[in-house]
């Protein structure tokens, strides 16, 4: 029977991710019968079913979920051990950085500039959601995560919060408030908004919804877009007002859009980023982010 070794765990995770042995076998570049036999033998060894099987495919049982979680941690540690040994042997791999799109406005450019000034090899960059980064970090597929807190406790990693970035109002250039130096949220709360999809940031969306409801009775969403450039284009076209972070407003100019500070929502309406990595990597990057707090994730 197969042991819980490195190849077996990778094969098990491939089936779990694909939801079918045939698809997993293609990804692993092997034929289906040996993989089917390997999964059956693994279940026999552990004396438990790891998958529920149906005509629609295979889903993990509770025991299978537990094994998948442990397998990701173990394989991630192996990946990170290999990277550490290569670095000590003088053959380091490029730093692999995952990041949410919100990091593009300030945090990621600052990090890249600091790495370049320290003559660090050009890193590999991967834009990913916060859940995707957590999975990739555990699996050893990225070395550093730039994501949105809060994050669950993770073995072997430490987090560093990078401060709050308050939201400003983004108005069409011909808006009645566009010449003001600052405004209150209530002054735009009853207008149609251009926002990101709720699924992209449910907690932040709920905060905006609450603020609008408190001031105007209901949030009106005129349009949704996932990217800030799309937001600004729709706002410039007069579909509604929007919200962008202060760092984005200070770095990005968009014809037809005026950004104005909101003077009464800084403690409620903000974006926050967190750096998450192994303690040694986090320590090596810490000088690039002054005035931040470190927290252990275990």
C-alpha positions in Angstrom: 0.0 0.0 0.0 1.2 3.6 -0.7 2.8 5.5 2.1 1.9 9.1 2.9 5.0 10.2 0.9 5.6 13.3 -1.3 4.3 11.8 -4.6 1.3 10.2 -3.1 0.2 13.4 -1.4 0.6 15.4 -4.7 -1.5 12.8 -6.5 -4.2 12.9 -3.9 -4.3 16.7 -4.0 -4.5 16.7 -7.8 -7.6 14.5 -7.7 -9.1 16.6 -4.9 -8.6 19.8 -7.0 -9.7 18.3 -10.3 -12.7 16.5 -8.8 -12.1 13.5 -11.1 -9.3 10.9 -11.5 -9.2 11.3 -15.3 -8.6 15.0 -15.3 -6.1 14.7 -12.5 -4.2 12.0 -14.4 -3.9 14.3 -17.4 -2.5 17.0 -15.2 0.0 14.6 -13.7 0.9 13.2 -17.1 0.0 9.6 -16.1 -2.6 7.1 -17.1 -5.9 6.8 -15.2 -5.8 3.2 -13.9 -2.6 3.5 -11.8 -3.9 6.8 -10.3 -7.3 5.2 -9.5 -5.5 2.3 -7.9 -3.3 4.6 -5.9 -6.3 6.5 -4.4 -8.0 3.3 -3.5 -4.9 1.9 -1.8 -4.5 5.2 0.1 -8.0 4.9 1.4 -7.4 1.2 2.3 -4.2 2.2 4.2 -6.0 4.9 6.2 -9.1 2.7 6.5 -11.4 5.5 5.6 -13.1 7.0 2.5 -11.4 10.2 1.3 -13.8 10.9 -1.5 -17.5 10.8 -2.2 -18.0 9.4 -5.7 -20.9 10.2 -8.0 -21.6 10.6 -11.7 -20.8 14.3 -11.3 -17.3 13.6 -10.0 -15.5 13.2 -6.7 -15.7 15.5 -3.6 -13.7 15.2 -0.4 -15.2 13.7 2.7 -14.6 15.2 6.1 -11.6 12.9 6.4 -10.4 13.9 2.9 -10.6 17.6 3.8 -8.5 17.0 6.8 -5.9 15.1 4.8 -5.9 17.8 2.1 -5.3 20.5 4.7 -2.3 18.6 6.2 -1.0 17.6 2.8 -0.9 21.3 1.6 1.0 22.3 4.8 3.5 19.4 4.5 4.2 19.9 0.8 4.5 23.6 1.3 7.2 23.1 3.9 9.0 20.8 1.5 8.9 23.6 -1.2 10.1 26.2 1.2 12.9 23.9 2.5 14.1 23.4 -1.0 14.1 27.1 -1.7 16.1 27.8 1.5 18.7 25.1 0.7 19.1 26.5 -2.9 19.6 30.0 -1.5 22.2 28.8 1.0 23.9 27.0 -1.9 24.2 30.2 -3.9 21.4 29.3 -6.3 18.4 31.3 -5.0 15.1 31.4 -6.8 13.4 34.7 -7.5 11.1 35.9 -4.7 7.6 35.0 -5.6 5.1 37.7 -4.6 1.3 37.3 -4.6 -0.7 40.5 -4.4 -4.3 41.8 -4.5 -5.1 44.4 -7.1 -5.4 47.1 -4.4 -1.7 46.8 -3.8 -0.9 48.1 -7.3 -1.6 51.7 -6.3 1.2 52.1 -3.8 2.3 49.1 -1.7 3.6 46.9 -4.5 5.5 49.7 -6.3 7.2 50.7 -3.0 8.1 47.1 -2.3 9.5 46.6 -5.8 11.5 49.8 -5.6 13.0 48.8 -2.3 14.0 45.3 -3.6 15.6 46.9 -6.7 17.6 49.4 -4.5 18.8 46.4 -2.5 19.8 44.7 -5.7 17.5 41.8 -5.2 16.8 39.7 -8.3 13.6 40.6 -10.1 10.8 38.9 -8.3 8.0 36.8 -9.9 4.6 38.6 -9.5 1.2 36.9 -9.4 -2.1 38.9 -9.0 -4.4 36.8 -6.8 -7.3 37.1 -4.4 -6.7 36.9 -0.7 -8.0 33.2 -0.5 -5.9 32.2 -3.5 -2.8 33.7 -1.9 -3.4 31.9 1.4 -3.6 28.6 -0.4 -0.5 29.4 -2.5 1.5 30.4 0.5 0.7 27.2 2.4 1.5 25.1 -0.7 4.8 26.8 -1.1 3.8 28.3 -4.5 4.5 31.9 -3.4 6.9 33.3 -0.8 5.2 36.6 0.1 1.6 37.5 0.2 0.2 41.1 -0.1 -3.5 40.6 0.9 -6.4 42.0 2.8 -6.7 41.2 6.5 -8.1 39.6 8.6 -6.5 36.3 7.7 -6.8 33.0 9.6 -4.0 31.6 11.8 -1.5 29.8 9.7 1.5 27.7 10.8 5.0 29.0 10.1 4.0 32.5 9.0 4.0 36.0 10.4 1.9 39.0 9.3 2.7 42.7 9.1 -0.1 45.2 8.7 0.8 48.0 6.3 -1.6 50.7 7.6 -4.9 52.1 6.4 -5.6 53.8 3.1 -8.8 55.9 3.4 -11.3 56.2 0.6 -12.0 59.5 -1.2 -15.0 60.3 -3.4 -14.4 60.0 -7.1 -16.8 62.4 -9.0 -17.5 63.3 -12.6 -15.5 66.5 -13.4 -18.8 68.4 -13.9 -20.3 67.2 -10.6 -21.8 69.9 -8.4 -19.3 69.1 -5.6 -16.3 68.7 -7.9 -14.7 72.0 -6.8 -14.9 71.4 -3.1 -11.7 70.7 -1.1 -13.5 68.0 1.0 -17.0 66.6 1.4 -19.0 64.5 3.8 -20.2 61.1 2.8 -23.8 62.1 3.3 -23.5 64.6 0.5 -23.2 61.8 -2.1 -24.9 59.0 -0.2 -28.1 59.3 -2.2 -26.5 59.3 -5.6 -25.9 56.3 -7.9 -22.6 54.6 -7.2 -20.1 52.8 -9.4 -18.7 50.0 -7.2 -16.9 46.7 -7.2 -18.9 43.5 -7.1 -20.0 42.6 -3.6 -18.2 39.2 -3.9 -14.9 41.0 -4.4 -14.9 42.6 -1.0 -18.0 41.7 1.0 -17.0 43.4 4.3 -16.1 46.7 2.5 -19.2 46.6 0.4 -21.3 46.1 3.6 -19.6 49.2 5.2 -20.5 51.3 2.1 -24.0 50.0 2.2 -24.4 50.8 5.9 -23.1 54.3 5.4 -25.4 55.0 2.5 -28.4 53.6 4.4 -27.6 55.7 7.4 -27.5 58.9 5.4 -29.9 58.3 2.5 -32.0 55.2 3.3 -30.6 53.0 0.7 -27.4 52.4 -1.5 -28.0 52.8 -5.2 -25.6 50.9 -7.4 -25.6 52.1 -11.0 -22.8 49.9 -12.3 -20.2 47.4 -11.1 -16.6 46.9 -12.2 -13.7 44.9 -10.8 -10.8 47.3 -11.8 -10.2 50.9 -10.7 -9.6 52.0 -14.3 -13.0 50.6 -15.3 -14.5 52.5 -12.3 -13.0 55.8 -13.4 -14.1 55.4 -17.0 -17.7 54.8 -15.9 -17.6 57.7 -13.5 -16.1 60.0 -16.2 -19.0 58.9 -18.4 -21.5 60.2 -15.8 -22.9 56.9 -14.6 -22.5 57.8 -11.0 -20.0 58.6 -8.2 -17.4 56.3 -6.9 -14.8 55.6 -4.2 -11.0 55.3 -4.7 -8.3 55.1 -2.1 -6.2 58.1 -1.2 -3.0 56.5 -2.6 -4.8 55.8 -5.9 -6.1 59.4 -6.1 -2.6 60.8 -5.5 -0.9 58.6 -8.0 -3.5 58.2 -10.8 -5.1 61.0 -12.8 -8.0 60.2 -15.0 -9.5 62.7 -17.5 -13.1 63.6 -16.5 -12.8 62.5 -12.9 -12.1 64.6 -9.8 -11.1 62.9 -6.5 -12.0 64.7 -3.2 -11.2 63.7 0.4 -14.1 62.4 2.5 -13.7 64.1 5.9 -16.0 62.0 8.1 -15.4 58.3 7.1 -11.6 57.7 7.7 -12.3 55.5 10.6 -14.9 53.4 8.8 -14.2 53.5 5.1 -10.6 52.4 4.4 -8.6 49.7 2.7 -6.0 47.8 4.6 -3.2 45.5 3.4 -1.1 42.9 5.2 2.2 41.4 4.3 2.4 37.7 5.1 5.5 35.5 4.9 7.8 33.2 6.8 9.5 35.1 9.7 12.9 35.3 8.0 11.5 36.7 4.8 9.2 39.1 6.6 12.2 40.3 8.6 14.2 40.8 5.5 11.5 43.0 4.0 10.5 44.8 7.2 12.7 47.8 6.7 10.8 48.6 3.5 7.6 49.3 5.6 8.3 51.6 8.5 5.9 52.1 11.3 4.0 48.8 10.9 3.1 46.0 13.3 4.1 42.4 13.1 1.8 39.6 14.3 2.6 35.8 14.4 0.2 33.6 12.5 0.0 30.1 14.0 
